[in-house]
Amino acid sequence: MNPIKNLLGQTAIYGLPSIVGRLLNYMLVPIYTSLLPVYEYGKISELYALVAFLIVLLTFGMETAFFKFINLKENKKEVFQSSFLTVIVFNLIFLLIIFLFNQQIANILLYNDHAIYIILLALIVAIDATSAMPMAKLRADNKAVRFATIHFSSIILNITLNLVFLYGFFNKENPEQGILFILVANLLASFIKPIATYKDYFGLKLHYNRELVREMFKYSLPLVIAGFAGIINETIDRAMLKQVLYNKGGLTLRESETQLGIYSACYKLAMIVTIFLQAYRYAAEPFFFAQEKKKGSKNMYSKIMNYFVAFVCLIFITVSLNIDVFKHFIRNEEFWVGLNVVPILLIANVFYGIYLNQSIWYKLSGQTKYGAFIAILGGFVTILLNFIFIPIYGFWACAWVTMFVYGGQMIASYFLGQKYYPINYNLRKFLLYFGFSLIIFFVAFIIDIDPGIFSWEKFIFHNSLIVFYIFLFWFIERPKLKKN
């Protein structure tokens, strides 16, 4: 089977539960934004931003190390068991710290009266982190359907419980109750993965290959640093926005949480690119490692990048040109004042996706230290620029800084990759697809029919431009698609 078609198939299977789940979660956005006050939505967004930090830290890069070492070591069972035990130990230590110091952590995060949020969040993260290794094992064994079924079941249960709790038991006069219901629903749904992979837990033996784990640590540590710094780039703006506006921007805590709620809701509309990226990454990482030693692998990576860039640019113009439709997922019009940041965040996520796709060079070459360097520098710049500009520009600063940093990381990764693991990417096609998508966006912006208001004339005009972009891609790639 053609490897690119195989990757597309694997992306569809691995990504189906994620894509459908995220789309169903989009159905929760109008529920959250209609039931919860803007400031409460800001709180739940901040809490879930913290989840992203902790997942990277508590899995300690063992997933990627696992994919790397099962292709290097003969005893694949030992690789899994040693990495799995490592993750379990990390999470037990983490939970102990949380149970001892949850109130102090709550005070730092300005949740003084709600330490229970910290405890629930820690349990969710610990369950998800320890489940990561059995789920990675399913991916390595090419059990894509089982992986998708388990993942999808967890998502469906989470959504179902959200609906039951919020519509059946939630009292609007006590809005803080909503956050508890959301966290409890997530916690119960998280148990699906360990229950479905219970054999890996019960079959675990206390046999630990220290030398192997030391090798895996050496490989994964830069990835952990890179991942942690990458999550800083991805989510620190939401964590900083409330803190900086409250401490430096002269706003009250409630006003700061409201700004965070507006930005977080609008950020959801830009996360359609991220939905695709998550699906793609599930399939791409083991796929790229498996193809590494095959003839013509670098040419294939280059072709995949062409299609990848074209597709993420298509998402950018589709959402940007139909923002008058997508905005209705956010039911409360108080959130709509932030809609103009959505195109900026979409472009930022296009850059981020290209950067992630390029990152395979330092994983395959073992030069993971450069991935860490790029991510650390990006994280430092993100924190610095947000700290400087949030007090002046609020959430607009967050959006522009995100785009600036992701663009810089994409460029830095390209030049370093060409030095240490050269892949002949077709830059002309990248500039063509990205440039043409920008031209379409600006044409639609300049010839804006009834700005901010939906009309069929505008809808037809904007989507005709999108169809024209698709035709351009088909015209350029058609000969290659036939050959492949």
N, C-alpha and C positions, 0 to 999 in steps of 0.2 A: 504494500500500500504506500502511496505517496506520503512522505513524512509530513509535508505541510498540511495535507488533508487530514492526516492522523492527528496533528496538533489541533486543528480546527474542531475535529470530533471530540477530542479529549477536553478542549476548552468548553465546548457545549455541554458535555456530560458533567464535568466538575463544576462548571459555572451555573448550570441550570438552577440548582437549589439556591445559590447565592443571588443570582439575578432575580428569580421569582420571589425569593424571600425579601430582597431589598425593595422590589416593586410593591410587595404586600406591606412592607414597612412604610412605604410611601403612603399607603392607605391609613397608617397610624398617624402620619404627620397632620392631616386635617383634623383627626380626632384630638391629638395632643394640643394643637394650636387653637382648637375651639373650646376645649374643656379647661385647659390650664391657662392661667394668666401668663403674659409674655415673660415675666421675671422667673416664674417657675419652670417654664420651658428652657430658659437659660441655665437653670440649675441642673436639670437632667442632661443637658448637652455637655456641660462641664464635667459631670461625673463620668459620662461615657468617653469623654476625651481622655480621662485618667486611665480608663480600661486599656486603651491602645498602648499607653506607656508601659503598663504593668505586664501585658501579654508578651511584649518584646523582651522585657527583663526576665520574666519567670520561665520562658521557654529556652532562654539563653542560647539561641541559635542552633539548638539541637536538631530541629527539623532539617535545615539545610545541611548540617554536618552529617546527619543520618543518610540523606540522599547521596552525599559525596562518598561516604565510607562504605556503604553497602556495595558500591561498584569497585572498591579497592580491596576489601577484605573477603576472605573465603567464608568465615563464620558470620553470616548475616544475622543470625539469631542473637549472637553475642553483641553485635553492634546495636541492635534494637534494645536489648535488655539493659545494656550499660547506659545508653542515652536516656531511656525511660526512667530508670532509677535516679539518675541525676536530676531530671526535671521534678520528680516526686519529692526528693529531699529539699530542693530549692523552695518548693511551694509550702512544705510543712514549716520551714523556718519563717517564711513570709507570713503565714497565718498566725504563728506564735507571736511575731512582732505586732501584728495588727490587733490581736486580742489584748495585748499588754498596753498598747499605746494609742488605741483608737480615738480617745477623747482629745489627746494632744494633737493628733493629725487633723481631726475635725476642726479644732480651733484655728490651726494654720490655714485651712481652706475656707474659713469663714462660715463653717457649719456648726457653730458652737453648741446648738441645741439638738443636733441631729447626728450624733456619733453612729447611730444605727445605719445611716447611709454608708458609712465607711466599712462597717462589718459586712453588710450585704454585698457591697461591691467587691470586697476582698474574697468572699466565698465564690462569687461568680467567676472572678478572674482565676482563682486557684483551680476550680473545676475545669474551666476551658483550657488552661495551660497544661494540666496533666493529661487531658484528653487529646492534646495536639499530637503526641507521639503515636498512639494507636491509629489516629486518623491519617497520619503521615505514612504509616505502615500500609494502610489500605491503598494509598496513592502509589507507593513504591511497588506494590503487588498488582498494580493495574486493575484493582477492584473498584472501578470508577462508579459503577451503578450502586454498589453498597455504600460507598462513601457519600454519594449524592443522596441516597435514601435517608441515611442517618442525619446528615446535615439538614436536609429539607424537613425532616420530622421535628427536629429541634426548633427550627424557625416557625413552623406551623403552630407548634404548641405554645411558643412564646407569644405569637400574635393572638391566638385564641384566648389565652389567659389574660392578655391585656384587654381584650374586648369584654370578657366576662367581668373582670375586676372594675374596669372604668365605667362600664354602663350598668353593671349590676349592683356595685357597692360604693362607688365614689360619690362623695358629697362635695359639691362645688364650694360650699361655704367653708370647707377645710381643704384648700388646694394643696397643702403639703402632703396630704394623704395620697395624692396622685403619684408622687415620686415613689412612695413606699410600695404601692401596688405595681408600678412599672418594674422596680427592682426585684420584688418577690416573683413576679411572672418570669423574669429573665432567669432567676436562680433556679426555679423549678424546671424550666426548659433546658437548662444547662446539664441537668442530670441524664438527659437522653443519651448523650455521647458515651459517658462511662458505662451506662447500663447496656448499650448496644455493643460495646467492645469489652464486655466483662471478662471474656476469656483471656485477654491480654493482661488484665489485672490479676486474675486468679492464677494465671500461668507464670507470673513473675517469680523468679528465684533470686535469692540474695547472693547472686554471683556477679561480681563487679570487677571488670578488667581495668585496673587503674592506668595502665600504660595506654590502652586504647582511648580511655576518656581524656587522658592528658593530650593525646594527639588531636582529639576532637575539640577540646578546649582551645588548643593553639589555633586551630582552623576557624572556630566559631567566634572567638572573642572579638576579633575585628568586626565580624558581622553583627554581633550584639551591639557594639559601640555604634556601628553604622546604622543599625536598625533603630537604636534608641535616639540617636541624633536625627534620623529620618522622621521619627514620630514627633520629635520636637518641631521640625519643619511643618509637619502635617497638622498638628493639633495644639501646639503651644499657644497659638494666637487666641484660641478660645479660652484657654486657662489664664492667659495673661490679661485678656481684655477686661475682665471683671476686676482683677486685682489692681491693675494699673489705673483704670478709670476711678476706682474707689480711693486708692492711696495717692495718686498723682494728678488725676484729671478733675478733681473737685466735685465729683458726683457722689450721691449717696449710694449705699449698698443696693437699695432697690433699683435706683436708676442704672447702676452699673450692670445689674443682672438683666434688666430690660434690654439694654444695648446688646448684651451677650445673646439674649433670646432672639432678637431680630437677626443678628448676624448668623447665628446657628441655623435658623430656619431657612434663610436664603442660601446658606452653604449646602443645605440638603439638595437643592436644585442643581448644584454644580457637581454633586457626587455621582451623577449618572456615569461620568467617565470612570470614577473610582469603582463602581459596580462592575464594569467591564474589566478593569484592571485586576480586581480580585479573582474573577473567574479565569482570566488569562494566566495569572501567576500560579494558580493551583495546578494547571496543566503544564505551563511552560518550564518551570524549574526542573522537575524530573525529566521532561522531554529533552531539554538542552543538555543535561548531563549524559543522558543515554546516547545522544547523537554526537557527542564530543569527538570520539575516535573514528567516526565514519568519514569516508571520503566526501569532500565537497561540503562539509558541515558549515564552514564559514560563509560560503555562497548562499546556503540555505538561510542562515541567520540574517543575512542582508535582505533576502527576499521577504522574509517574515517582517522585518522592520518596515519595508515599503507598505505592506498591507496594514500593518499596525498603525503607522502614522496617518494613512488615509482614513482609517476607521475612526480614530479618536478625534480627528479634525471634523469628520462628519457629525459626531456627537456634539461637538462644540457648536457648529452652526445650527443643528437641529434644535437644540435647547434654546440658544440665544435668539433665534428668529421666531421661536414660538413661546417666548416668555409670557405673553399674555394668556396663553393656555395653561402653561405649567404653574403659574402663580396661584391658580385656584386650588392647588394641593394644600396651600397655606390658607386656611379658611378665615382667619382673623386678619382684617385689612391693616391692623396696627403693625404687622410684620412687613408689609409691602414697601415701606420706605427704604428697605435695603436691597431691593431687587436689582438696582443698577450695578451691584458688585458681582452679580452672577457671571456675566461674560468674562470678567477679569479672573475669577476663580476657575472657570472652565479652561481658559488658556493656561493657567497655572497647572491644572491637572493634566493637560496635554503634555506640557513640558515634563511633569513628574512621570507620566507613563513612558515617555521616550527614555528618560533617565533610568527607570527600572528595567526597561527592555535592554538597554546598553549594559546594565550592571552585570550581565552574565559574563563579561570579559574578565572581571577580577575574581569571580567565583570559579570559573573554569581554569584560569591560570594560577590560582592560589595566591594572587596578589590582593588578598582581602584588606590589607592595611590601607590601600588606596581608597577603597570604598569607605572605610572608617574615616579617613582624612577628609574626603569630600563631604561626608555627612556631618562631621564635627564642625567643619568650617561653615557649612550651611546653617547648622543649628545655632552657632555663635552669632552669625549675621542676623538670623531670624529674631533671636532674643534681643539683640542690640537695637535693630531698627524698630521693632515693635515697642520697645521701651521708650525710644526717642519720640516716635510719631503717634502712638496711640493717644497720649494726652491731648494732642492737637487735632488729629483727624478721626479718632475713634475707630470704628470697624473698617472704614475705608483704608486705613493704614494696614490693617491685617491682610486685606485682599491684595493690595499692591506689593507688600513685602513677600507674600507667598509666591506671587508670580515672578518677582525679581530673583528670589533665591532658587526656585526650581529651574528657572532658565539658566542661571549660573551653574548649577550642578550638572545640568544636561550638557552644557558646553565643556565643562571641566572633565566630565567623565568621557566625553568623546575623544578629546585630545590625549588623555592618559591611556585610554584604550587603544588608540592607534599606535602608541609607543610600545606597550607591553603585550597586547594581544590584538594585532591589527585585523579588523574586519572591514572589508571594502563596502561601507554603506553608500548608498546612492543619495548623496546630498542634494543633487539637483531635483530628485523626486520629492525629497522632504520639503525643500523650499517651495516647490511647485504646489504640493498639496496644502501646506500650511499657509503659504502666501495667498493662494486662491481662496481658501476658506476665510482669511481676513478680508480680502477684497469683497467677497459676498456679504460678510457681516457689515462692512462700512457702507456698501451700496444700500443695503436694507435700512441701515441707520439714517443715512442721508435722505433717502426717499421714504421717510417714515409716514405711513398713512395713519392718522389718528393715534399719535404716540400715547402709549399706556392704555389704550382701549382696543378691545378685540373687534375686528371687522372681517367679514368674509373676503373682501377685496385684498386686505393686507395678508390674510392667511394664505390665499391662493398665490399671491405674488411671492411671499417669503418661501413657501414650499416649492414653488417653481424653481427658485434659485438653488434650493437643496437638491432637487432632481437634476439640475444642470451639473452640479458638483459630482453627483453619482455617475452621470453619463461621462464626465471627464475621466474619472477613475476607470470606468469600464473601457473606455477608448484606449487609455494608456496601457492598462494591464492585460487587456484581452488576449494578445498573442502569448504572453507568458502563462496566463491561466490555462490556455489550451494545451500548451506544452506540458504543464504540470498535471 
